[in-house]
Amino acid sequence: MRTIVLASLLVVCINCFQLTAQTLPSWLLGTWEIPSVSAYAGSSFEVWKRISDSNWEGKTYRMFGNDTIIFDRMKMLVEGGKVVIKMTAEKEGKRFDASFVGAKLCEELWAFECPDADSPSAIYYRNLGNGQVYVWTEVKTSFDVCADFIMYKQK
């Protein structure tokens, strides 16, 4: 009986550790402005909203006058014990879905990788503090371009 109680307690502790170990990067919540390098293009934005502690929704978009162009929609969630960004975007008139599996490299740096995607194949978020996050992407082909930029917290 004592062995069963200890084994049950061990399973509960392991499950609690897995849940707490897979928390989402709370410093990423909110609206982020991505200034354009062009004086005419205006800014893009990335928004992350908390649906629950283990489920967020996000999108990237740009405003053109009264029109909003959404580049992609995202969900960040804990799935199968891992943090995952599920992204839906359109490229050349075709919709594609990709799942980027996250790894917390340190408290301020997260890497999200998707071996099935060409561009981007990886997305990195680094919290610089003072309302700034450095983002960079990696690609698999020479036809696509890596990107890097700083996002500035709006709200």
N, C-alpha and C positions, 0 to 999 in steps of 0.2 A: 504494500500500500504506500509506504514511504517513497519507494522508487517511482511509482506512478505520479504522486504529487510533485516530486522534484522534477520529473520529466515534463509534466504539464507546465510547471512554473518556468522551466527553461524555454519551452516553446513560446510562451507568452512573452518572455523577455526578448527573445530573438525577434519576434514579430514587432514588438514595440520599437526595438532598435532599428529595424529595417524601415519602419514608417517614419521615425524621426530623422533617420539618416538621409531620407529622400525628400527633403523639403525644397521648395522652389526658391529661387533667388529673389527674396522680397524686395531688394533694392531696385529691381527692374520694373516694379509696378508703377503705373502712371502714364502720362503722355510725354513723349520725347520728340524734340524737334531735331531734324537732320538738315542743317542749312545746305543750300545748293552752292556749288562753286560758280554757277552762272548768276549774274545779277538779274536776269530776266525770268529765271525759272521758279523762284520762290523756294520754299522749304518743303520737305517731305516730313511725315510724322510716323512714329511707331507708338502704338498704345497697347498697354497690358492692363486688363481688368481682372480682379479676383472674383471667380464664381464661387469657389470654395477653397479651403487650404491646399487642396491637391488638384485643383482644376482652374486654369486661367484661360481667358480668351484674349486674342490680340489681332492687330491688323497693321499694315503699313499703307499709307495713302498720301495723296497730294491734292491740294485745293487749286482749282483753276477757276477763278471768279466764283460763281455760285455752284460750280460742279465739283464733285469729289471723285477722284479716280482711285479706286482701291487696287493696290498692287498684289497683296496677298492677305489671306486670312489665316490665323494660326490658333492653335490650342496648345497650352503647355500643361501637362498632367503627369501624374504618377501612374505608370502602367507596367504591370509585371515587375514591380519593385524598382523601376527605373524612371527617371525624369525624361519625358519625351516632348519634343515640339512636333506637332502635326501641322503641316503647312499645305494650303491649297492655293495654287496660283495658276495664271494663264500665261502661256508662252506660244507665240505665233498662232493664236486663235485656238489653241488646245489647252484644256484643263489638265493639270497634273497634281497629284497628291504625293507628299513625301513625309516620312517620319524620321526625325533627327534625334538620335539617342544622346542624352546629355551626360556629362561627367563633370563633377565639381572638382576642378584642379586645385583650387584653394578657395577661401571664402569669397574672394573678389573676382574670380575667373572661372567661367563655365565654357565648356566646349560641347557643341552639338554636332554629331556626325551622321551622315546618311550615305552608306556605301552605294545605294542604288541611284543616287542623284548625281548628275554631272555638274550642274551649276545652280546653286552652290552645293558642294559636297560636304562642307563643314562651315559652321557659323560659330564665332567666338564672341563672348561678351565679357568685357573687363570693366569693373566698377572703378573709376578713377577718383570717386569722391566728389564733393562739392557739386552734385547734380550733373555729373558727366559720366558717360559710359562710352568706352572705345569698342567699336565693333569691327571685325574683319571676317572675310569669307575666304574659303579656298575652293578651287575648281579642279576638275580632272582633265579637261581638254584645253588645248591651246586656242580654241575658237572662242572661249569664254574668258571673261576678265574677273580677276579677284577684285574685291572692293574693301576699302577701309575708310572709316569715318568716325566722328565723335557725335554722339547724341547728347542733347542738352535737355534737362528735366523742365517741363512746363507746368505740370500740376500733379 
